[in-house]
Amino acid sequence: MLELNKIYLQDCLEGMKELDDNSIDLVVTSPPYDNLRKYNGFSWNFEGVAKEMFRIIKNGGVVVWVVGDKVESGSKSLTSFKHALYFKEIGFNIYDVIIYKKSSPSPPHKNRYFNSFEYMFILSKSKPITINLLKDRPNKCAGTSSGILTRREKNGTLTTKKSIFINDFGTRNNIWEYDIGNNKSTTDKIAFKHPAIFPEKLVKDHIISWSNQGDIVLDPFMGSGTTAKIAIQTNRQYIGFETNEEYYNLANERINDNKTNILLSFI
């Protein structure tokens, strides 16, 4: 077992081979896909990475796989769908599919609508052990009663349900919108030396949803270190891999700055 709370300057496929079976609680990552960024020529083995993740994730653990599609020769690549179907083929459950909606969409290809989302596939090895659904959707009728409810059964009949009290906030829907860009994805200026960073809030929402304090969170494509930073802030352990030395150094600098800020907050 590799040392926890550390990023390794190593290809993730080789790094994950050093992890024990059923040892990781949660993976939160966005892999390089469709050559939308050059990453200094980096390439990777998707099927090999998928199989290793299935081996190392605990029974009841979750993988959050954030991916999209490019337009090539006038057609969408559907890389996202290919990934999802392969994950299912090797034994993962597609527990949920959440849309990551961007507040600032990318400029469109000619004669196309603006591309403003990516997929976030929630993959589970059996049923997730931890499900902390976020409840931050304001209810318009908060403080009142729903009245008598009915549900249409499979045979077409209606079943009467009891009235329920409506709380201030309900469970979030499966379209999650985030502000992206300078001072939005993060306030860490150094993070933007990486060409494609996670919004910190996105990572935090998933870590809270699918893990508990003390759990181990892996990011096989650590990039600028967002997953590690948020794991520290939410009292989780982390481990990650990054093959690019520039990004590896960037992630460690960012993590060390965050640790310093946490310590200062207690002084």
C-alpha positions as CSV (number, residue, x, y, z in Angstrom):
1,M,0.0,0.0,0.0
2,L,1.4,3.4,-1.0
3,E,1.7,6.1,1.6
4,L,-1.5,8.2,2.1
5,N,-1.9,12.0,1.8
6,K,0.7,12.1,-0.9
7,I,0.8,12.7,-4.7
8,Y,3.1,10.5,-6.7
9,L,4.9,11.6,-9.8
10,Q,3.9,8.5,-11.7
11,D,1.6,7.1,-14.4
12,C,-1.7,6.3,-12.6
13,L,-2.0,2.9,-14.2
14,E,1.4,1.8,-12.8
15,G,0.6,3.6,-9.5
16,M,-2.7,1.9,-8.9
17,K,-1.1,-1.5,-9.4
18,E,0.7,-0.8,-6.1
19,L,-2.6,-0.2,-4.3
20,D,-4.4,-3.1,-2.5
21,D,-7.6,-4.6,-3.6
22,N,-10.7,-2.9,-2.2
23,S,-8.7,-0.2,-0.5
24,I,-10.2,3.1,-1.9
25,D,-13.5,4.6,-0.7
26,L,-14.0,7.2,-3.4
27,V,-12.5,8.3,-6.7
28,V,-13.1,11.9,-8.0
29,T,-11.4,12.6,-11.3
30,S,-11.7,14.0,-14.8
31,P,-9.4,12.2,-17.2
32,P,-7.8,13.8,-20.3
33,Y,-10.3,13.0,-23.1
34,D,-10.5,13.5,-26.9
35,N,-7.2,15.4,-27.0
36,L,-9.1,18.6,-26.1
37,R,-5.9,19.6,-24.2
38,K,-2.4,18.6,-25.2
39,Y,-1.0,18.0,-21.7
40,N,2.5,17.9,-23.2
41,G,1.7,14.9,-25.3
42,F,0.4,12.7,-22.4
43,S,-1.6,9.6,-23.5
44,W,-3.2,6.9,-21.4
45,N,-4.8,3.5,-21.4
46,F,-8.5,3.9,-20.6
47,E,-9.4,0.3,-20.3
48,G,-6.4,-0.5,-18.1
49,V,-7.3,2.4,-15.8
50,A,-10.9,1.4,-15.6
51,K,-10.1,-2.2,-14.6
52,E,-7.6,-1.0,-12.0
53,M,-10.2,1.3,-10.5
54,F,-12.7,-1.5,-10.3
55,R,-10.1,-3.7,-8.5
56,I,-9.0,-1.1,-5.9
57,I,-12.4,0.5,-5.1
58,K,-14.1,-0.9,-2.1
59,N,-17.3,-2.8,-2.3
60,G,-19.8,0.0,-1.9
61,G,-17.3,2.6,-3.0
62,V,-17.9,5.2,-5.7
63,V,-16.1,6.6,-8.7
64,V,-17.1,10.1,-10.0
65,W,-16.0,10.2,-13.6
66,V,-16.3,13.7,-15.2
67,V,-16.0,13.5,-19.0
68,G,-17.4,15.1,-22.2
69,D,-17.2,14.8,-25.9
70,K,-15.5,16.7,-28.7
71,V,-16.8,17.5,-32.2
72,E,-14.7,15.9,-34.9
73,S,-15.4,15.9,-38.7
74,G,-18.9,17.3,-37.9
75,S,-19.8,14.6,-35.4
76,K,-19.8,14.2,-31.6
77,S,-17.2,11.6,-30.4
78,L,-19.5,10.1,-27.8
79,T,-16.4,9.3,-25.7
80,S,-18.5,9.8,-22.6
81,F,-21.0,7.1,-23.6
82,K,-18.2,4.7,-24.6
83,H,-16.6,5.1,-21.2
84,A,-19.9,4.6,-19.4
85,L,-20.7,1.4,-21.3
86,Y,-17.3,0.0,-20.7
87,F,-17.5,0.7,-17.0
88,K,-20.8,-1.2,-17.0
89,E,-19.3,-4.1,-19.0
90,I,-16.5,-4.7,-16.4
91,G,-18.9,-4.7,-13.4
92,F,-19.6,-1.1,-12.3
93,N,-23.1,0.0,-11.7
94,I,-24.0,3.3,-13.3
95,Y,-25.6,4.5,-10.0
96,D,-26.4,8.0,-11.4
97,V,-25.7,10.4,-14.2
98,I,-25.3,14.0,-13.2
99,I,-25.0,17.0,-15.5
100,Y,-22.2,19.4,-14.8
101,K,-23.5,22.7,-16.1
102,K,-21.0,25.5,-16.7
103,S,-22.0,29.1,-16.1
104,S,-19.7,30.2,-18.9
105,P,-20.1,27.8,-21.8
106,S,-17.4,27.2,-24.4
107,P,-17.6,29.0,-27.8
108,P,-19.6,26.8,-30.2
109,H,-18.5,25.1,-33.3
110,K,-20.0,26.6,-36.4
111,N,-23.7,26.2,-36.6
112,R,-23.9,24.6,-33.2
113,Y,-25.3,25.6,-29.8
114,F,-22.9,26.6,-27.1
115,N,-21.6,23.6,-25.2
116,S,-22.3,24.2,-21.6
117,F,-22.1,20.8,-19.8
118,E,-20.2,17.6,-19.2
119,Y,-21.3,14.3,-17.8
120,M,-20.5,13.2,-14.2
121,F,-21.0,9.4,-14.1
122,I,-21.5,8.1,-10.6
123,L,-20.1,4.5,-10.8
124,S,-20.5,2.2,-7.8
125,K,-19.1,-1.3,-7.0
126,S,-22.4,-2.8,-5.7
127,K,-24.7,-0.3,-4.0
128,P,-22.9,2.8,-2.5
129,I,-22.3,2.4,1.2
130,T,-22.3,6.2,1.8
131,I,-25.1,8.4,0.3
132,N,-25.3,11.9,1.8
133,L,-27.7,13.6,-0.6
134,L,-27.3,17.3,-0.8
135,K,-30.4,19.2,0.3
136,D,-30.0,22.8,-0.9
137,R,-32.9,23.2,-3.4
138,P,-35.2,25.9,-2.0
139,N,-38.8,24.8,-1.7
140,K,-41.3,27.4,-2.8
141,C,-44.0,26.0,-0.5
142,A,-41.8,25.6,2.6
143,G,-43.6,25.5,5.9
144,T,-46.8,24.2,4.4
145,S,-48.4,20.8,3.9
146,S,-48.3,19.0,0.5
147,G,-51.9,17.9,0.8
148,I,-53.0,14.4,-0.1
149,L,-50.7,12.8,-2.6
150,T,-51.4,10.1,-5.1
151,R,-49.1,7.8,-7.1
152,R,-49.8,5.9,-10.3
153,E,-48.9,2.2,-9.9
154,K,-47.7,-0.1,-12.7
155,N,-51.2,-1.6,-13.1
156,G,-52.6,1.9,-13.7
157,T,-54.4,2.3,-10.3
158,L,-53.9,5.3,-8.0
159,T,-52.5,4.9,-4.5
160,T,-53.2,7.6,-1.9
161,K,-50.3,8.7,0.2
162,K,-50.2,10.7,3.4
163,S,-49.7,14.4,3.4
164,I,-46.2,15.6,4.2
165,F,-44.7,18.7,5.7
166,I,-42.6,20.7,3.2
167,N,-39.2,21.7,4.6
168,D,-37.2,24.8,3.6
169,F,-34.9,22.8,1.3
170,G,-35.3,19.7,-0.7
171,T,-32.9,17.3,-2.3
172,R,-30.9,18.7,-5.1
173,N,-31.7,17.7,-8.7
174,N,-29.2,16.0,-11.0
175,I,-28.1,19.2,-12.9
176,W,-25.3,20.9,-10.9
177,E,-24.3,24.3,-12.1
178,Y,-20.9,25.9,-11.2
179,D,-19.2,29.2,-11.9
180,I,-15.9,28.7,-13.7
181,G,-13.0,30.8,-14.5
182,N,-10.7,33.2,-12.5
183,N,-11.8,33.6,-8.9
184,K,-14.7,31.3,-9.6
185,S,-13.4,27.7,-10.0
186,T,-10.9,28.6,-7.2
187,T,-9.2,31.7,-5.7
188,D,-5.8,30.0,-6.0
189,K,-4.1,32.0,-8.8
190,I,-1.4,29.3,-9.3
191,A,-4.1,26.7,-10.1
192,F,-4.7,28.3,-13.5
193,K,-1.2,27.3,-14.7
194,H,-3.0,24.1,-15.4
195,P,-5.2,24.1,-18.6
196,A,-8.3,22.4,-17.2
197,I,-9.1,22.7,-13.5
198,F,-12.1,21.4,-11.5
199,P,-14.3,23.9,-9.7
200,E,-13.5,23.3,-6.0
201,K,-17.2,23.4,-5.2
202,L,-17.9,20.5,-7.6
203,V,-15.3,18.3,-5.9
204,K,-16.5,19.2,-2.5
205,D,-20.1,18.4,-3.3
206,H,-19.1,14.9,-4.5
207,I,-16.7,14.2,-1.6
208,I,-19.5,15.1,0.9
209,S,-22.1,13.1,-1.1
210,W,-20.2,9.8,-1.4
211,S,-17.7,9.6,1.5
212,N,-17.3,10.2,5.2
213,Q,-14.6,11.8,7.3
214,G,-11.4,9.7,7.4
215,D,-12.2,7.9,4.1
216,I,-9.6,7.6,1.3
217,V,-10.1,9.7,-1.8
218,L,-8.1,9.0,-5.0
219,D,-7.6,11.1,-8.0
220,P,-5.7,9.2,-10.7
221,F,-5.2,12.4,-12.8
222,M,-4.4,14.8,-10.0
223,G,-3.6,17.8,-12.3
224,S,-3.6,21.0,-10.2
225,G,-4.4,19.2,-6.9
226,T,-8.0,20.2,-6.4
227,T,-9.2,16.8,-5.2
228,A,-6.4,16.6,-2.6
229,K,-7.0,20.2,-1.4
230,I,-10.7,19.5,-0.8
231,A,-10.0,16.1,0.8
232,I,-7.9,17.9,3.3
233,Q,-10.5,20.6,4.0
234,T,-13.2,17.9,4.5
235,N,-11.1,15.7,6.8
236,R,-10.6,12.9,4.3
237,Q,-7.3,11.2,3.3
238,Y,-6.1,11.4,-0.2
239,I,-3.8,9.8,-2.7
240,G,-3.1,10.8,-6.3
241,F,-0.9,10.4,-9.4
242,E,0.4,12.9,-11.9
243,T,2.8,12.3,-14.7
244,N,3.6,15.9,-15.6
245,E,6.3,17.3,-13.3
246,E,5.1,20.8,-13.8
247,Y,1.6,20.0,-12.7
248,Y,2.9,17.7,-9.9
249,N,4.9,20.6,-8.4
250,L,1.9,22.9,-8.9
251,A,-0.4,20.6,-7.0
252,N,2.0,20.2,-4.1
253,E,2.6,23.9,-3.8
254,R,-1.2,24.4,-3.8
255,I,-1.7,21.7,-1.2
256,N,1.1,23.0,1.1
257,D,-0.4,26.6,0.9
258,N,-3.8,25.1,1.9
259,K,-2.3,23.2,4.8
260,T,-0.6,26.4,6.0
261,N,-3.8,28.4,5.8
262,I,-5.6,25.7,7.8
263,L,-3.0,25.8,10.5
264,L,-3.1,29.6,10.6
265,S,-6.9,29.5,11.1
266,F,-6.4,27.7,14.4
267,I,-3.9,30.2,15.7
